[in-house]
Amino acid sequence: MKRSRAYHPSVSASVLAIGFLLSSVSALAQDEAQEIEPAADADDAAPAARGQVYEPAYFAQYAPRNALEMVAQIPGFTITGGNDGQRGLGQASANVLVNGARFSSKSDSIATQLQRIPVGDVVRIEIVDGTTLDIPGLTGQVANVVVASSGTSGQFRWRTGFRTYNTSAQLYGGEVSLTGSTGNLKYTVSLDNDNDRFGADGPIIITDRLGALIETQESSFSGGFDNPKLATNFTWRPSDAVIANLNLSYGEDFFYRDEPENALPIAGPRRLRFARVDENGPEYEIGGDVEFPLGPGTLKLIGLERFERDNRTSTVIDSFDDVTPSIGTRFARTSGEGERIGRFEYRWRMFEADWQVSGEAAFNRLDRISGLFRLDANDEFISIPFPAGTGGVSEDRYESTISFSKQLTDALALQSTVGGEYSKIEKTGVAANARTFQRPKGSASLAWRLADDFDTSIEISREVGQLSFGDFLASVALTDDNQNRGNANLQPDQSWRVDIEVNKGFGAWGSATLELRHAWFEDFVDFFPLPTGGEARGNIGSAQRTHLEFGGLLKMDPIGWRGAQFDFRGVKRWMSVVDPFTGAPRPFSNDTVDLLDIDFRHDIPSSDWAYGASLFTIDNAPYSRLFEIGREVEGPAFVDVFVEHKDIYGLTVNARVANIIGATQQFERTVFAGSRPDAQIAFIESFDRRIGPIFRFSVSGNF
């Protein structure tokens, strides 16, 4: 379940206080991870070490099982980016590489792929500035995981848990994977199930605009999801200059949510509500790449085909304790979403610089059939016309770029990219149309390494946003009594961005990272009123957002508390867009306003025991729609505690109790009798529902 919170002004103050503490100890710092020569035990295929280098011995106190658990302990580093949420592959965006190469799979997250690399295969992890690499698109801190096969090995993790209220137990979470090699072929086979169970309960209060009670609803909800997936990866290296990868995966998605209500109005009959959402469907991905020398450089060819089917049904039935007949609605849709990508990248060295020319063709499609049904007098659902929910959307997109990367001095590196894209978006069904777009793209970044433990980078970029094809078609949210009309005229937003990142090491004390990002958006996408009535997702004009983030690692070893450390991350955002319903400036709907995440861990020296705690709190901006405004958060804060033993018969066992101070699910919305801003308030709905403590248990090991 997404964790969020109500606003607390102490977040920004806490971030500044931590920054002051780190600055005050910088004079005492001595480097813990330094610029070094290649590790003596590195595999012959591993490139020379560069940047800050963390060898396996550094992570020994944490007893990691895989590369993900190693990367998670790198001071001041957080995994970001990835191409699983965008159409096409484009330039590299994830800040993690393996043997200097980007991940090409889109069905698996970066974290999932790192989790399949056994700890015994990791030679070292290098932290470098992305601008210094010959991979266009990367700036700021990048982790390069250097891997060399150590033979056949396997690992597993079983995750289970339960909550004290409203939910069934989470029993079958986890993953098992096998990695090995034969000759020039390396393979990984994994079976995993990403799953969870969630729920909350408590009264919902409905009042009029003056605060008088209209109705009280005894409510609860429970739900869960399971995403079992079988995935394989094959890497073939017939020579040092040629490498090929093949990724195959197949999975199924299962989701459900029950939200019954017992409504007690001040006037009228008692109402009992049955509300349920079910969703399921298969997905697969076939992808691969091959890299080989050609002329003065190296050519890489990439291909990918992925598809996902989604069958979703939402049903709401209200029955009454008098003679009032039951009323009900059902909304059902079946969606098929696919993507086909072909890409080439050609790299060469010229004028003491790295050059790359790339081209990509991506073909995306969505086909959807929707149905809307009403409950009749015989308690049977009958179909009612809903043509705007059925149709298709396709995009043919072509992109080309040329990039230039050069080490100007020992301390200064430059990277520049210039390109553009052409796309054709076509909608079928109601309001069918076809449009074409030509958009420039590019970036320029500069990295400056002032000292071995102090570097900074700045990037200026022009980017094109991603559209959700579902916004072209109409849909219905039954429990909220909302309808989103389709918009056949949607177009991607564009933005200018400036990103600044500063990284400072404090030796034995840890490290810190400061990031400042600002974006100017054109054709920003949010809900807007349609001339014919109703609302849809559309382009509402210009917008701006400033993002300030401070994070890092604070170790307690220098004061004698060996093995203890604090990881921290704080975020503050300032946003502005003109609300299309009122004409007044406001933040982006549902976007993060501020966030604070602190993790404490103590690995007790000369033992296999560790314990710790974490605090997470977040504030989201309200949303704005034609007939309502509102905000949903969870908080005020989630506090977890855990205890871990790293060697129980060779297994790592972790027990965690989450939400020990009782964070709740909070929601409030104001619904208007007509279109905003002129309509009067019809009612105000609010609740503060109990989540309760959450118990987690995991066992991991190798075989």
GIBEL-V234495 format. One record per backbone hydrogen bond with DSSP energy under -1.0 kcal/mol. CO is the residue of the C=O (numbers start at 0). NH is the residue of the N-H. E is the energy in kcal/mol with one decimal. If there is no record, write none. Layout:
CO_NH_E + CO_NH_E
This chain:
7_10_-1.6 + 9_13_-2.5 + 10_14_-2.1 + 11_15_-2.1 + 12_16_-2.2 + 13_17_-2.2 + 14_18_-2.0 + 15_19_-2.2 + 16_20_-2.1 + 17_21_-2.3 + 18_22_-2.2 + 19_23_-2.0 + 22_25_-1.1 + 24_27_-1.5 + 25_28_-1.2 + 33_52_-1.1 + 38_41_-1.4 + 42_45_-1.7 + 51_126_-2.9 + 53_124_-2.3 + 54_57_-1.9 + 55_58_-1.1 + 56_59_-1.1 + 58_61_-1.7 + 59_62_-1.3 + 64_118_-1.6 + 65_69_-1.0 + 66_70_-2.8 + 67_71_-2.2 + 69_72_-1.4 + 70_73_-1.6 + 73_76_-1.8 + 79_94_-1.9 + 94_142_-2.6 + 96_144_-2.9 + 97_100_-1.7 + 100_97_-2.5 + 108_112_-2.0 + 109_113_-2.4 + 110_114_-1.9 + 113_116_-1.7 + 116_66_-2.0 + 117_120_-1.6 + 118_121_-1.2 + 120_147_-2.8 + 123_145_-2.5 + 124_53_-2.8 + 125_143_-3.0 + 126_51_-2.1 + 127_141_-2.8 + 128_131_-1.7 + 129_132_-1.4 + 134_137_-1.3 + 135_91_-1.2 + 139_129_-3.3 + 141_127_-2.4 + 142_96_-3.0 + 143_125_-2.6 + 144_98_-2.2 + 145_122_-2.8 + 145_123_-1.2 + 152_178_-3.4 + 153_702_-2.6 + 154_176_-2.6 + 155_700_-2.1 + 156_174_-2.0 + 157_698_-2.0 + 158_172_-1.5 + 159_696_-2.6 + 160_169_-3.3 + 161_694_-2.7 + 169_160_-2.1 + 172_158_-3.0 + 173_192_-2.7 + 174_156_-2.5 + 175_190_-2.6 + 176_154_-2.1 + 177_188_-2.5 + 178_152_-3.2 + 179_186_-2.8 + 181_184_-2.0 + 183_236_-2.4 + 184_181_-3.0 + 185_234_-3.2 + 186_179_-2.3 + 187_232_-2.4 + 188_177_-2.7 + 189_230_-2.6 + 190_175_-2.3 + 191_228_-2.7 + 192_173_-1.6 + 193_226_-1.0 + 195_224_-2.1 + 197_222_-2.4 + 199_220_-2.7 + 200_689_-3.1 + 201_218_-1.0 + 203_216_-2.8 + 204_685_-1.9 + 205_213_-3.4 + 205_214_-1.8 + 206_683_-2.6 + 207_210_-1.9 + 211_207_-2.3 + 213_265_-2.5 + 214_205_-2.8 + 215_263_-3.5 + 216_203_-2.7 + 217_261_-1.9 + 218_201_-2.4 + 220_199_-1.8 + 221_257_-3.3 + 222_197_-2.4 + 223_255_-2.1 + 224_195_-1.8 + 225_253_-2.2 + 226_193_-1.0 + 227_251_-2.1 + 228_191_-2.4 + 229_249_-2.3 + 230_189_-2.8 + 231_247_-2.3 + 232_187_-2.2 + 233_245_-2.2 + 234_185_-3.1 + 235_243_-2.4 + 242_290_-2.9 + 243_235_-2.8 + 244_288_-2.0 + 245_233_-2.4 + 246_286_-2.7 + 247_231_-3.0 + 248_284_-2.1 + 249_229_-2.9 + 250_282_-2.2 + 252_280_-1.4 + 253_225_-2.2 + 254_278_-2.4 + 255_223_-1.9 + 256_276_-2.3 + 257_221_-2.3 + 259_219_-1.3 + 260_272_-2.8 + 261_217_-2.7 + 262_270_-2.1 + 263_215_-1.6 + 269_320_-1.6 + 270_262_-3.1 + 271_318_-2.7 + 272_260_-1.6 + 273_316_-2.6 + 274_258_-2.6 + 275_314_-2.6 + 276_256_-1.8 + 277_312_-2.6 + 278_254_-2.6 + 279_310_-3.2 + 280_252_-2.7 + 281_308_-2.7 + 282_250_-2.7 + 283_306_-2.1 + 284_248_-1.9 + 285_304_-2.7 + 286_246_-3.8 + 287_302_-2.7 + 288_244_-2.9 + 289_300_-2.6 + 290_242_-2.0 + 291_298_-2.8 + 293_296_-1.9 + 296_293_-2.6 + 297_346_-2.8 + 298_291_-2.3 + 299_344_-2.3 + 300_289_-2.0 + 301_342_-2.6 + 302_287_-2.6 + 303_340_-2.8 + 304_285_-2.9 + 305_338_-2.5 + 306_283_-2.3 + 307_336_-2.9 + 309_334_-2.7 + 310_279_-1.8 + 311_332_-2.6 + 312_277_-2.6 + 313_330_-2.8 + 314_275_-2.3 + 315_328_-2.5 + 316_273_-2.8 + 317_326_-2.3 + 318_271_-3.1 + 326_317_-3.4 + 327_374_-2.2 + 328_315_-2.6 + 329_372_-2.6 + 330_313_-2.7 + 331_370_-3.1 + 332_311_-2.6 + 333_368_-2.2 + 334_309_-2.9 + 335_366_-2.3 + 336_307_-2.3 + 337_364_-2.2 + 338_305_-2.5 + 339_362_-2.8 + 340_303_-2.1 + 341_360_-2.7 + 342_301_-3.0 + 343_358_-1.9 + 344_299_-2.7 + 345_356_-2.3 + 346_297_-2.8 + 347_354_-2.8 + 352_349_-2.5 + 353_404_-2.8 + 354_347_-1.9 + 355_402_-2.8 + 356_345_-2.9 + 357_400_-2.0 + 358_343_-2.4 + 359_398_-2.6 + 360_341_-2.4 + 361_396_-3.0 + 362_339_-1.9 + 363_394_-2.5 + 364_337_-2.0 + 365_392_-2.5 + 366_335_-2.6 + 367_390_-2.3 + 368_333_-2.3 + 370_331_-2.6 + 371_383_-2.8 + 372_329_-2.2 + 373_381_-2.8 + 375_378_-1.9 + 379_375_-2.7 + 381_373_-2.5 + 385_388_-1.4 + 386_389_-1.6 + 387_473_-2.1 + 390_367_-2.8 + 391_427_-2.7 + 392_365_-2.6 + 393_425_-2.7 + 394_363_-2.5 + 395_423_-2.0 + 396_361_-2.9 + 397_421_-2.9 + 398_359_-2.7 + 399_419_-2.0 + 400_357_-2.5 + 401_417_-2.4 + 402_355_-1.8 + 403_415_-2.8 + 404_353_-3.2 + 405_413_-3.0 + 410_448_-3.4 + 411_407_-1.2 + 411_408_-2.0 + 412_446_-2.7 + 413_405_-2.8 + 414_444_-3.2 + 415_403_-2.8 + 416_442_-2.2 + 417_401_-2.3 + 418_440_-2.5 + 419_399_-2.0 + 420_438_-2.7 + 421_397_-3.2 + 422_436_-2.7 + 423_395_-2.2 + 424_434_-2.5 + 425_393_-2.4 + 426_432_-1.3 + 432_426_-3.0 + 434_424_-2.5 + 436_422_-2.4 + 438_420_-2.7 + 440_418_-2.4 + 441_461_-3.1 + 442_416_-3.1 + 443_459_-2.7 + 444_414_-2.5 + 445_457_-2.1 + 446_412_-2.6 + 447_455_-2.4 + 450_453_-1.5 + 452_504_-3.7 + 453_449_-1.0 + 453_450_-2.1 + 454_502_-3.0 + 455_447_-3.3 + 456_500_-2.5 + 457_445_-2.5 + 458_498_-2.6 + 459_443_-2.3 + 460_496_-2.6 + 461_441_-1.7 + 462_494_-2.2 + 467_470_-2.0 + 468_471_-1.7 + 469_472_-1.1 + 470_486_-1.1 + 474_483_-2.4 + 476_481_-2.3 + 481_476_-3.0 + 483_474_-2.4 + 492_464_-3.3 + 493_521_-3.2 + 494_462_-2.6 + 495_519_-2.7 + 496_460_-2.4 + 497_517_-2.4 + 498_458_-2.5 + 499_515_-2.8 + 500_456_-2.4 + 501_513_-2.8 + 502_454_-2.2 + 503_511_-2.5 + 505_508_-2.1 + 506_509_-1.5 + 508_554_-3.1 + 509_505_-3.3 + 510_552_-2.4 + 511_503_-2.7 + 512_550_-2.4 + 513_501_-2.8 + 514_548_-2.6 + 515_499_-2.8 + 516_546_-3.5 + 517_497_-2.5 + 518_544_-1.9 + 519_495_-2.0 + 520_542_-1.5 + 521_493_-1.9 + 523_539_-3.4 + 525_537_-3.0 + 527_535_-1.8 + 529_532_-1.9 + 533_529_-2.4 + 534_484_-2.4 + 535_527_-2.4 + 537_525_-2.4 + 540_523_-3.3 + 542_520_-3.2 + 543_575_-2.3 + 544_518_-2.4 + 545_573_-2.2 + 546_516_-2.9 + 547_571_-2.6 + 548_514_-3.0 + 549_569_-2.7 + 550_512_-3.4 + 551_567_-2.2 + 552_510_-1.6 + 553_565_-2.6 + 555_558_-1.4 + 555_560_-1.7 + 556_559_-2.2 + 559_561_-1.4 + 560_563_-1.5 + 562_602_-2.4 + 563_555_-2.6 + 564_600_-2.2 + 565_553_-2.8 + 566_598_-3.1 + 567_551_-2.2 + 568_596_-2.7 + 569_549_-2.4 + 570_594_-2.2 + 571_547_-2.8 + 573_545_-3.0 + 575_543_-2.2 + 576_585_-2.2 + 578_582_-2.8 + 583_578_-2.9 + 585_576_-1.9 + 587_590_-1.8 + 590_620_-3.1 + 592_572_-3.0 + 593_618_-2.6 + 594_570_-2.6 + 595_616_-2.2 + 596_568_-1.8 + 597_614_-2.8 + 598_566_-3.1 + 599_612_-1.6 + 600_564_-2.1 + 601_610_-1.7 + 603_606_-1.1 + 607_645_-2.6 + 608_603_-1.7 + 609_643_-3.3 + 610_601_-2.8 + 611_641_-2.3 + 612_599_-3.6 + 613_639_-2.0 + 614_597_-2.6 + 615_637_-2.9 + 616_595_-2.6 + 617_4_-1.9 + 618_592_-3.4 + 618_593_-1.2 + 622_629_-1.6 + 625_675_-2.2 + 626_671_-3.1 + 627_624_-2.3 + 628_669_-2.9 + 629_622_-3.1 + 630_667_-1.8 + 632_665_-3.0 + 634_663_-2.8 + 637_615_-2.4 + 638_659_-2.5 + 639_613_-2.1 + 640_656_-2.6 + 641_611_-2.0 + 642_654_-2.5 + 643_609_-2.4 + 644_652_-2.8 + 647_650_-1.2 + 650_647_-2.6 + 651_699_-2.4 + 652_644_-2.5 + 653_697_-2.5 + 654_642_-2.2 + 655_695_-3.1 + 656_640_-2.1 + 657_693_-2.2 + 663_634_-2.0 + 664_688_-2.8 + 665_632_-2.5 + 666_686_-2.3 + 667_630_-2.2 + 668_684_-2.5 + 669_628_-1.6 + 670_681_-2.6 + 670_682_-1.7 + 674_678_-1.6 + 679_672_-3.0 + 682_670_-2.6 + 683_206_-2.4 + 684_668_-2.6 + 685_204_-2.9 + 686_666_-2.2 + 688_664_-2.7 + 689_200_-1.8 + 692_163_-1.2 + 693_657_-3.8 + 694_161_-1.9 + 695_655_-2.8 + 696_159_-2.8 + 697_653_-2.5 + 698_157_-2.9 + 699_651_-2.9 + 700_155_-2.4
